[in-house]
Structure formats: structure tokens, C-alpha cells
């Protein structure tokens, strides 16, 4: 097992303001149906589909819903520039949050009274999760888990550098 990044791409019950127009929060169970249907979800850097870090169908991204929210674990490919960027920026905590790309299937609205209205998302179609420096929900998380076998990781990184014509 190599280096991995894990955390919460979404957390239940935490409110955020969307575009200054309304408040939003995710209800427990919002991801349950979509995860049961096993969509092919990808993990990206900053919602950029050209910077894929992993995907569920490849077995490099694991997702599960628990009582806190949508938990993920990404097996990082250190032979790619994107993987190296993810390891570096998350390891330094320059990037420590996540976001997700989705389509709302079911929602409830509550009048905000003297506050902005509140949208409670109860069911989504999940397409992607992303590592980002500017998450819409600031309570999301991403952190690095180093492998116990640092020699294997170092060998992979050195092999990747040699492939690119770089000296080790």
C-alpha cells in the first residue's frame, strides 16, 4: 500500500451559504442511494477533469457514508504529476478541504425568517469529489496518511523520475 489521502468530502448538518443567496446543508443519508447504485465517482484536483487522482471503478478511490458524512480514501499514484501535487499540497496542508460535484435528486426548503432560506439536500447523484483550497463547506477535510513502507514509495518515485529522464 502506498501513500493515501483521506478525509470527509462532505459533512452532514454543517451549514454554508451558497452564492450569498441561501444557506445549505446535507442531511444524513444524502449519499446512501447513489453509493448503493455504485456510480463511477472520480476524485479530481480543483474540479478539473483533466487532473484525475483516482476513481471508484479502478479501486483507487474508496467512498462510504457514515454518521459524520461522506468519507473517502484515495490511493495516491506518486508516478503522476497530479499525485505528486496532491501529496505535496495536502501534506503541507496548503489544501485541506474538499468539494463534490453532484446533481440534487431531493431537497427540502425552510423559510429563513430574518435569515437566508435554508436548503436541506436529502438525496444526490454523486459524480466527483475534489481536493480544493476553497471548499464551499469549510468543515470538509483531507489529510495525508504515509505508508509504513517508505522504501517502496521512494522506489516508485525514483522510477517515475527515471522515466521522465530525471536523475535520482
C-alpha positions in Angstrom: 0.0 0.0 0.0 1.3 3.4 -0.9 0.6 6.9 0.4 -3.1 7.8 0.7 -5.2 10.9 1.4 -8.4 10.5 3.4 -11.0 12.7 5.0 -14.5 14.0 4.5 -15.7 15.3 1.2 -19.0 16.3 2.8 -20.2 16.5 6.4 -23.8 16.2 7.5 -25.6 19.1 9.3 -23.0 21.7 8.7 -24.4 24.9 7.1 -22.8 27.0 4.4 -24.0 30.0 2.3 -24.3 29.4 -1.4 -23.6 32.5 -3.6 -25.0 34.8 -0.9 -28.5 33.6 -1.8 -29.3 30.7 0.5 -28.0 28.5 3.3 -27.4 24.8 2.5 -26.8 21.7 4.5 -26.7 18.0 3.8 -29.0 15.5 5.5 -27.7 12.2 6.8 -28.4 9.6 4.1 -28.0 12.1 1.2 -25.3 9.8 -0.4 -26.8 6.5 0.6 -28.7 5.7 -2.6 -26.1 6.9 -5.0 -23.4 4.8 -3.2 -25.6 1.8 -3.2 -26.0 2.2 -7.0 -22.2 2.2 -7.3 -21.6 5.1 -9.7 -18.1 5.5 -11.1 -17.0 8.5 -9.0 -13.7 10.2 -9.7 -11.5 12.3 -7.5 -10.1 15.4 -9.0 -7.9 18.4 -8.2 -10.0 21.5 -8.0 -12.9 20.1 -10.1 -10.5 19.8 -13.1 -11.5 16.8 -15.1 -8.0 16.9 -16.7 -6.4 16.2 -13.3 -7.9 12.9 -12.2 -6.4 11.5 -9.0 -8.4 8.3 -8.7 -11.8 6.6 -9.3 -14.0 4.1 -7.7 -14.2 1.7 -10.7 -10.4 1.4 -10.7 -10.3 0.7 -6.9 -8.1 3.7 -6.3 -10.9 5.7 -4.5 -13.0 4.3 -1.7 -16.2 6.1 -0.5 -18.6 5.5 2.3 -21.3 7.3 4.1 -21.1 7.2 7.9 -22.7 9.2 10.7 -20.4 12.2 10.0 -20.7 12.5 6.3 -19.1 11.2 3.0 -15.7 9.7 3.9 -13.1 9.0 1.2 -9.7 7.3 0.9 -7.6 7.9 -2.1 -4.6 5.6 -3.0 -2.3 8.3 -4.5 -0.3 7.5 -7.6 3.1 9.1 -7.0 4.2 8.4 -10.6 1.9 11.2 -11.9 2.3 15.0 -11.6 -1.2 15.2 -10.1 -0.5 12.6 -7.5 2.7 14.4 -6.5 0.9 17.7 -6.3 -1.9 16.2 -4.2 0.7 14.6 -1.8 2.6 17.8 -1.5 -0.2 20.3 -1.1 -2.3 18.1 1.3 0.9 17.1 3.2 1.7 20.7 3.8 -2.0 21.5 4.5 -2.0 24.1 1.7 -5.0 22.1 0.6 -7.0 20.7 3.5 -10.6 20.7 2.2 -12.9 19.1 -0.4 -15.8 19.7 -2.5 -18.1 17.5 -4.6 -19.9 17.5 -8.0 -23.4 16.3 -7.8 -27.0 16.7 -9.0 -29.7 17.1 -6.4 -32.4 14.4 -6.6 -34.4 15.5 -3.5 -34.3 18.6 -1.3 -36.4 20.4 1.3 -36.6 24.2 1.8 -37.2 26.1 5.0 -38.1 29.8 5.3 -35.2 31.6 6.9 -37.3 34.2 8.6 -34.9 37.1 9.0 -32.1 34.9 7.7 -31.5 33.4 4.3 -33.7 30.4 3.3 -32.3 27.0 4.1 -32.0 24.2 1.5 -31.6 20.7 3.0 -30.3 18.3 0.5 -31.6 14.8 1.1 -30.6 12.8 -2.0 -27.9 13.4 -4.6 -26.4 11.8 -7.7 -22.6 12.0 -6.9 -20.3 12.4 -9.9 -17.0 13.5 -8.4 -15.2 14.7 -5.3 -12.3 17.1 -5.4 -9.4 18.4 -3.3 -9.6 22.2 -3.1 -8.2 25.1 -1.3 -11.6 26.8 -1.3 -14.3 24.4 -0.3 -17.9 25.5 -0.2 -18.2 23.7 3.1 -15.3 24.7 5.2 -15.6 21.8 7.6 -14.5 19.2 5.0 -11.1 17.6 5.4 -8.2 16.0 3.7 -5.1 14.7 5.3 -2.1 12.5 4.3 -1.5 9.0 5.6 2.0 7.9 4.9 2.7 4.3 4.1 4.7 2.2 6.6 6.8 1.1 3.6 8.6 4.3 2.7 11.2 2.4 0.7 8.5 1.2 -1.7 7.2 4.7 -2.2 10.7 6.1 -2.7 11.4 3.4 -5.3 8.2 4.2 -7.2 9.0 7.9 -7.1 12.6 7.3 -8.3 11.3 5.0 -11.1 8.9 7.7 -12.2 11.7 10.3 -12.2 13.9 8.0 -14.3 11.1 7.5 -16.8 11.0 11.3 -17.2 14.7 11.4 -17.8 15.5 13.0 -14.4 18.4 11.8 -12.2 17.7 10.5 -8.7 
